Amino acid sequence: MDKKRITEVLLAFFVAAIFVSSYVSLTNYNTPQNATTTVPATVYVQGLSNAIINGYGGDLYLNITCPNRTVSAETVNTLTSYLTKLENNNSILDYFNPGLNISVAPENMSSYSIYNSSIIQLKGPERDCITGYATAFVTLPRTVYMNTGTQVVPVQFTTSERNASFTSKIKWPVGTSLNVKLSALITQNGTIYGPISLVLLK
């Protein structure tokens, strides 16, 4: 679809939006108006894209789901002993252990490094029953083709918009390409208005 056709499609949506807003304004011309921020007319779009894993950050959450109490107890003991060492040498700020869910606040180590080094401390059966969660940081493409109704529109992402994040299992190495679904509102000139919704596709 060429640029002229894209512009025509978007204008059709915005003309309708402007007509409705104009009608509302005319029917309420005697109503006192308060000073408010003008919200531009927008169109909802969604599309599929890839996202490249840049790393993990934020707090680390360790979920322990071992097949029996003995393995669970050994796993918790090993992890808390190791995390205490990391706390004592200022690698982590603190950790909280309410049973089989451990939360860790990083300080001089990333959540990704803490998770990987914690796994090394565990035996085979123990490693199989622990899952780590943290904030995954990803980079989106510069241009994503998104759908609005039956039309496809190329949406340009700014540098800040390309940097996204979501809570995820720590299971993909840095540089991994993930399939995601994006949705957003765009203005008449094709720029994104407001936040971008990102959903990881399994």
N, C-alpha and C positions, 0 to 999 in steps of 0.2 A: 504494500500500500504506500503511494507516494505522500509526500508531506502535505500537498494540497488537499488530498482526499481525507487525511487524518484531521486536518483543520476543519474541514466541512462537517465531519462527523461530530467532533467535539462542540462546534458552534451550535449544531442542532440541539444538543442537550442543554447548552447554556441559554439559548433563546427561550426554551420552555421554562427553565428555572427563573429567568428574568421576568417572563410574562406573569408567572405566578406571584413572584415577590412584588411586582408592580401593582397587580390587582389588590393584594393585601394592603399595600401602602395607600392606594386610592380609597379603599373602603374604610380606612382608619385615619383619614386626614384630620379629623377633629380631635383625635386622641392625643393628649400631651405625650411627647416622646422624651425619654431620658437619653443622655449621651451614652452610646454603646460602641463597642468595637465592631467595625464592618466585617462580616464574614463573607469571603468570596464564594461564588457559586462553584460547586465541585461535582465531580462524577466519581462513582465508586468503580475501582478496577481491581482485578486480581489476575495472577498468573503464576506459572511455574518457573523456577530458576535453580541455579546451583549456588552453594555457599561454601567458601573455603575456610576450614578450621585454622585459626591463627594461634589459639592457645586456650587455656582455662584459667579462671581467676575467681575472686570472691571466696566466701567460706566453702569449706569442704565438708560434705556429708557422707558418712560411711554407714551403709545399711548392711546388717549381718543377718543372713537367712540360712543358717547351717541346718543339716538334716537332723541333728540331735543336740541335746543340751551340753553334752561333754565337749563336742567340737565347738559349739557356740561359746562356751566358757573359756576354752583355750584361746579362741580367736580374740575375744574381748580382752583377756589378760595380756596377750602378746601385744595387741594394738595400744592399750592404755600404757603399758610399760614403755613402749617405744615413743609414744606421744609425750609422755612425761619427760623423757630425755630431750626431745625437741623443744619442749617448753623451757627446760632448764638452760639450754644453750641459745635461747631467743630465736629459734627458727620458727616457732609458732607463738602466738600471743596467749592462747588458751585453748582448752577443749572441754566439751561437756559430754558426759557419758550416761544418758538415761536408759540403761539396759542395752538393747541391741541396735541402737541408733546413736552414732557418735558424730557430733558436730565439732569442726576444727576451725579456729580463726588464724589464718596465716599471718606471719610477720616478715621474716627474712627468707622464706621459702614460698614458692607458688603452690597453689592447691594441687596442681598437676604433679609437681615434684614430691609433695608430701604423700600423695596417693601412691605413686610408683615406688617410693622408698618404703612405704608401709607394707605394700604387697610383698616386697622382698623378704620382710621379716617373717612371713607366714609360711606354713607347710602347705603341701599340695592340697589336701582336703579343705584347709582353712581358706586358701586363696579362691577356691571355687564357690564359696558362699559369701563373698563380700562384694558389694557394688558401691562405687564412688560417684557422687554427684557434685557438680560445680557449675559455674557460669561459663558457657562456651562462647568464645568471641570468634565471629566469622566475618568474612568480607564478601559482599555481593558484587555482581557485575556492574559495569558502568551503565549499561542499557538492558532493560528487561521488557520483553513484549508481553503486555497485559491486556486482558479482555474487559471490554465495557459493552455489555449486551452481546451483540453478534459481531462487534467490531474489535480488531486487534490494534492496539496503540503502543508504539515504542516509548517507554517512559525512561527518562534520563535520571540517574541517581547522582546526587552530589557526593563529595568525599565523605562528609559526616553521615549521610544516609546509607552509604555503602557499608559502614561499620555497624554491625548489629550483634546482638547477644541473646542467649536464651539458656534456661536451666537444662542441663543435659547429663547423661551418664558420661563418665570419663572412659571412653572406649575407642575414640578415633585419634590417631596420631595427628600432629600438626601437619597441615598441607592436604588433609583429606578433603575431597569434594563431596558435599552432601546435597541431596535433593530437598528443596523447600518449596512451600507455597506462600506467596506474598499477596497481601491485599492492602489497599490504601485509597485515599481520596486524592484526585488531581484537579488542578484548576484549569481555566480555559487555555492558558499557555503551556499546559502539560507538566507543570511542576507539582511536586507532592505537597499536599497540605495536611499537616498533622502527623501522627505517628504511623509507622509501617508495621503491619501485623505479619509475623513470621511463624510458620508452622512447619515443623520437621516432618517429612514424609518417610514412612517406614518402607 
